[in-house]
Amino acid sequence: MLPTAAFGRTGHESTRVIFGAAALGAMSQERADATLAAVAEWGINHIDTAASYGASEDRLRGWLATNRHTVFLATKTGERRGSAARAELEASLERMGVDHVDMIQLHNLVEDDEWELAHGPGGALEALVAARDEGLVAHIGVTGHGLRIAGMHLRSLERFDYSSVLLPVNFILLDNPAYRADVDALLEQCADRRVAVQTIKSIARGRWGDGEGKRFSWYEPLTDADAIGRAVRYVLASPQLFLNTTSDARLLPAIIDAATADVARPGDDELRADIEAHGITPLFAQDLERI
């Protein structure tokens, strides 16, 4: 059975493995239905999608028609102006065939100019608060990528009482002292304010090289089951963290197997051995990364 935990102060007890529905974005409906059936069988009760994830929201529609009540449903908007964010939210609701989502997230809010626009008068946040007041969304979160994002999330939490944050966490990224310091400060703030912390990129091996095979995720993932298990346990060993699954759905069984076993933290020696054996490199190597 998958472990669960309170998802911040939302009142929802979420499985600590969250289904990253980006995996559905390029699938046929038939394959998406089979994947969602497996998600339900595993007991995952939290789904995370986004307007920008290809056909993901469309693929969810039929399944949600009978299963909406079983899951915490989160989506995202990449828009920074209020009118555009409202329109994107309404389009997401229409695509998924639902009258509300449990959470809407400002997607990849990293750049200073976008941050100011989203938080300013007439910005996306203002529009999403209005949508919350109307019952279209229950909670508002913020997400991001890159080495600056933990610091930016701290800044965002100073401006608004977000219900959740999302950021990349894996062993090699947290081996960066500056990023680790920002993440530690963010985790302390989130614990104090009961803000849920979602993680991404747990099983990232690195960036794709030229001429690699067919790609199902934005980064090259680990494929060795034992290494995946250690990467998953590294995240879940911290009871504060939730793990969003990779968009390569072929790897979901290995992630679930790791999450349903003992989630004791692997030793640093084991994790460093994986770095050497599997050629793991930091996904974000400098502060200007935008992916």
Stockholm file with secondary structure:
# STOCKHOLM 1.0

chainA/1-291         MLPTAAFGRTGHESTRVIFGAAALGAMSQERADATLAAVAEWGINHIDTAASYGASEDRLRGWLATNRHTVFLATKTGERRGSAARAELEASLERMGVDHVDMIQLHNLVEDDEWELAHGPGGALEALVAARDEGLVAHIGVTGHGLRIAGMHLRSLERFDYSSVLLPVNFILLDNPAYRADVDALLEQCADRRVAVQTIKSIARGRWGDGEGKRFSWYEPLTDADAIGRAVRYVLASPQLFLNTTSDARLLPAIIDAATADVARPGDDELRADIEAHGITPLFAQDLERI
#=GR chainA/1-291 SS CCCEEECTTSSCEEESEEEEGGGGTTSCHHHHHHHHHHHHHHTCCEEECCTTSTTHHHHHHHHHHHHGGGSEEEEEECCCBHHHHHHHHHHHHHHHTCSCEEEEEETTCCSHHHHHHHHSTTBHHHHHHHHHHTTSEEEEEEECCSTTHHHHHHHHHHHSCCSEEEEECCHHHHTSHHHHHHHHHHHHHHHHHTCEEEEECTTEEECCCTTCCCCSSSSEECCCHHHHHHHHHHHHTSTTEEEECCSCGGGHHHHHHHHHSCCCCCCHHHHHHHHHHHTCCCSCCSTTCCC
#=GC SS_cons         CCCEEECTTSSCEEESEEEEGGGGTTSCHHHHHHHHHHHHHHTCCEEECCTTSTTHHHHHHHHHHHHGGGSEEEEEECCCBHHHHHHHHHHHHHHHTCSCEEEEEETTCCSHHHHHHHHSTTBHHHHHHHHHHTTSEEEEEEECCSTTHHHHHHHHHHHSCCSEEEEECCHHHHTSHHHHHHHHHHHHHHHHHTCEEEEECTTEEECCCTTCCCCSSSSEECCCHHHHHHHHHHHHTSTTEEEECCSCGGGHHHHHHHHHSCCCCCCHHHHHHHHHHHTCCCSCCSTTCCC
//
